[in-house]
Amino acid sequence: MDWNGVVIDDEQVQCEAYREVMKPYGIDLTDEDYYARMGMNDRVFVRSVFEAAGKEISEDEIDSVAGAKTARWRESVQQSVPLFEGVENFIKKTATELDLGIVSMAKREEIELVLDLTGLGPYFSVVLTAEDIHTYKPDPTCYREGFRQIDLARVAKGGLPMVHEDCLVIEDSPAGVKAGKAADLQVLGVANTVSADELRAAGADAVAKRLDDWMPESLRRVFN
């Protein structure tokens, strides 16, 4: 599972936090600027925005901007964790039969904060973050590594090794869908952030409006 836009409904929170911390640099970040860069990790995102604005930025300044964004995001999320409606139930019922993992370009500290606040951490066998993968979506490296690690987790628990058809990616962005497909995995698109048509155009094998409508058995039937 991707994280932002799939589990946590915080894309606009992230956007507003970035908008605030970039204003002192003379950058007026628009929603379009933010959503056009979905799938990037924070460092790549900051560098891309500054380059597009024709402004130079040092590596230390990139870290400073990204860190300030996380601080503002944390303030908002700690007040109220914006999980998508029904996603907590989907995770809990699916984890009773399937091994779950997170593959995200978000910072580990952000993901771990939400997992701690919601108590969802034990439901995931694997958590891959921006600190673990040095490329970004639509590059497939993240999902190839996610497949490898979930396979190892399954075998460690006494399960059989997986083949690619056994693994499903759940994504909300075209870049993420493309990354999953390029890793030779099936993809369920969730129309939380972009339209179902955009997800299908990116290659999604099926599209959901709400994850909680799906059960482990329905996932098996559709993606068998």
N, C-alpha and C positions, 0 to 999 in steps of 0.2 A: 504494500500500500504506500502510495505517496502520502505526504503529511499535510502541508498547507493546501487548502482547497479540497481535501478529501476527508480528513479527520477533523481538522480545526478550521473554522470559518474566519480566518484572520488575514486574508489577502488585503482587505481594505485597511485593517489595523496596521499591517506592515507598510502599506503605501503611505498612510498618514504620518507614521513615524519617520519614514524616510523624507517625506516632504518637509517636515519640521526641521530635521537636522541638516538638510541641504540648503535651506533658505539663507543661512549666514554666508554661504559660498556663492550666493547670487544665482542659484539654480531653483527654478520654479517647476518642480516635478509634477507632471500631469498624470492622471489615471492612465492615459494611453501610454505614456513613457514607462510606467510601472508594468502594466500588463503585457506590453510587448516584450518584456524581458523575463517572463515566467520561465522557471527551470534553471535560472542562474543562481550560483551561490552568492553570498553577500559581497565578497571581494570583487568578483567579476561584475556583479550588478553595479557597484559604486564606480568602478573604473569605466564601465560602458557609458553610464550617465554623464560622467565628467567629460569623457572624450566626445560624446555627442554635443555637449555644450561648448566644446572648444576650450576647456579649462584643464590646466595641468594639475595633477595631484600626486603626491608622494605616497610611497607604500605605508609610511606611518600615518599619513592623513586618511588613507583608505581604512586602516584599522580603527582610527578614531571615529570616522563617520559610521562605520558598521557597528562599533561598540555603542555609540550614542543611540543609534536606532534600536538596538536590542534593549537598552535601558528604558526607552520610552515604550517599546512594545511590552516589556515586562510589567511596567506600571499598569497598563491597560488590562492585560490578561490576568494579573493577580486579583483584580477587582471582580472580574467575571470571565470565566473560561468559555470562549465562544465555539464550543463543539457544534458540529452540524446536527440537526435534529435527527434522532434515531441512530446515529453512528455508534454511540456507545453500546446500544443493544446489539447492533450488527457485529461489532467486534467480539462481544462476550459470547454470543450464540455461535459465531463462526469458529472461534478458538476452541470450542468443545470438540470439533471434528477435524479442523485444518490447522496447520502451522502458519502463523502470521508473522510478517516482518514489515518494517518501515524502511523505505528507501527514499531519502529526501536530501535536497540541497540546503536545507535549513541547518543552523548551528545545533550542535548536540545540546548545549545548555538550554536552548529554547524548547526542544523536544522533551528533554528530561524534566523540565519544569512542569510542562503540561501533563506528562505521564504521572508525575508525583502528585499534582493537584487533583487529578481525576482518579488515581488508583488504577490506571489502565496498563501500567508497565508490565505486570506479570503475564499479560495476554500476548505479548510479542516475544518471539524466540530470537529475533534479529533486529537490530536498529543500526542502520547505516546513515551517516550524516555527511555534511560538507567536510568535516575533518577527516573522514575516511576515504573519500573519493575526490580526486583532484581534477576531474573533468566535470562537465555539467551537461544536463539534458539539452538537446536530443542525443548526445553521445550515449551509447548503450552500456558503457563500462559499469555504471552504477547498478543496473539491473542484472548484468552478468554476474557481478559480485554478490548481489542479493540472492540470486538463484543458487550460487555456490554455497553461501553461508546457510541458507535455509535447508539445503540438501544435507549439509554437515550436521545441522541441528536435528533433523529427522533421524538420520542414521545413529546419532549419539543416543537417541531415545529408543532405539531398537527398530526403527522403521526401515523400509526398503529405500534404496537410492532412487532419486527422482529422474525422470526424463523431462524435457522441456514442456511437453504437453500437460504435465502434472502441475505446472506453476502458472499462476494468473497474476498479472499486474493490474492494479486499480489506480487510475490516473484521472486528473481533471484538466490537464493542459495538453495542447497539441504537441508541445515539445516532449512532454512525458510519455505520451502515447507513442510517438516516434521512437523514443529511447527503448520502450518496452518491445516494440515490434522489431527493432534492429537487433535486440538481444534474442530474437527468435522465440518470444513468449507471447501468449495470448493476452489481450488487453480489454478490460472493462472500463469504458469511459464513464465518468460521473459528471453530469451537466450542472455542476455547481458554479463554475467560473466562466465557461464559454458554452456556446450552443452545442446541442447534440450533433448538428450538421458539421460543425468544425471538428468535433472529436472523430466523427466517422471519416471525414476527409483526411484526417491525420493517420487513419488506419485502424481505429478502434474496432474490435470484433463485435462488440455490443455496447449499448449505452444505457445507463440507468439514470433516472431522475432522483431516486432516493435509495440509498444503500440498504436501508432497513427493510425494503420490500423483498430482499434476496435472502434465501436460506442456503446453508451448505449444499443441500440436495439440488436446489435450482442452479447453483453455480456449477455443480458437476454435470447436470443435464445439458446446460447451454454450452459449456466449454469442454465437453468430453472429447 
